[in-house]
């Protein structure tokens, strides 16, 4: 027991984690409760720390070991997880998490005999993973015939045929049998996996090895069209130049097992199982430390789990000379932005404009961030740079015109803003966000109210449960003097956005206009109560709302030199 405690202590220190003060006053309870809370919140770093501390007191407790293994695999600390897994397995306790850690460790050390023994002893990872891992382990022991038989056995299991065919093709390619690999992938034997990004790139490399670059280019075109990123563009350029692409997708049985894990992670990611997706992605990265796809998937899942610090660190592992570096940096900026570290995120994106300034998405993402910080001049400049990089205008660019229009509108450059909004509508005629924003802006400027009403009605028809759009509809009816018609729309908006001060303020004005004075005052007071709550709205005019409560809307309009409601209503 003392040996085990010392081993855990050494591994915890190696992981850079603080050690607890081993005092009776602290005991295990505090660390255990902290670990449980960290697990509940998905905080893998804290969970690993506190479960590690708790294990100092009870090194053999299965629940602590199981959860510590999970947290450490999620952190990518496979070596520490495998030490903990050994202890759990020694107790004869079944644990898929422990088996995951041990298979990863054995694959990393290329101990294929141990992997085959574990699967034989029912200490594997499950039906899909076990069959594929077993096949790759057979290849690792030099028995290709046995490997092919195992791939074929997996193929017979209902629903697993595409996985088996895909990995069989990769195994054949890894030993140089590109003809057989192409025969599988070329006949869609791998199903949807052959059409994934990784599957297409692998098949492209196989075709190039067979001196069939033209077919490889055609495959890229079918799969991705003209909208290719730097990695795909680099592959296409090499193919068109007549270069023979090396087969780098899977170079060894260990790479093959990493591919099993990234394949499973990719499948799980579409099912919303973030935690298990992360575990498999981390295992893939452990076996193939250069797998940028595994790094990016880990980072994306961590971001989805709101573990932003870990996501930032995962994105940062992608090398600057990798063709996917821009994707990693965009992800890192997004994770920083999610933590309100806007200055750091801006620095990341500005640096990216220096290295990848030819990509529109870099400038548009920077524009979004600048707009969030109300740097509207910088935002409109970034959107302009993004638009200028396109060879032709297509409907997909509607959003850039829309967001640049917002930036111009906020700068007071209405003519430019309106032109951009109308360009966005030219590209996407029924886009509700644009219809609403342009319509509402026209209402606020008291311009083209009939056209504004038509736009907002179309937006409301498209998104009847969007509170901000229903608010716009009620407000344009109010501006047109159609007060009674405005009431149900504004009430509906207040139901959809109950804490928005602007909506509550608008409803107060509408109530006042139809003579419901007490209800109007109540809504204005309600608007004030929400004006500073979690930045519900930065546009609420608190002083004006207070003045309406004091003297009423009619007096406020008179003080502002605005027409009285009766005139606006045509009475």
ABEGO torsion letter per residue (X at the ends): XAAAAAAAAAAAAAAGBBBBBBBAAAEAAAAAAAAAAAAAAGBAAAAAAAAAAAAAABAABAAAAAAAAAAAAAAGBAAAAAAAAAAAAAAGBBBAAAAAAAAAAAAAAGBAAAAAAAAAAGABAEAAAAAAAAAAAAAAAGBAAAAAAAAAAAAABBGAAAAAAAAAAAAAAAAGBAAAAAAAAAAGAAEAAAABAAAAAAAAAAAAAAGBAAAAAAAAAAAAEABBBAAAAAAAAAAAAGBBBBBAABABAAAAAAAAAAAAAAAAAAAGBAAAAAAAAAAAAAABAABAAAAAAAAAAAAAAGBAAAAAAAAAABBAABAAAAAAAAAAAAAAAAAGBAAAAAAAAAAAAAAAAABAAAAAAAAAAAAAAGBAAAAAAAAAAAAAABABBBAAAAAAAAAAAAAAAAAGBAAAAAAAAAAAAAABAABAAAAAAAAAAAAAAGBGAAAAAAAAAAAAAABAABAAAAAAAAAAAAAAGBAAAAAAAAAAAAAABAABAAAAAAAAAAAAAAGBAAAAAAAAAAAAAAAABGGABAABBAAAAAAAAAAEAAAAAAAAGBBBAAAAAGX
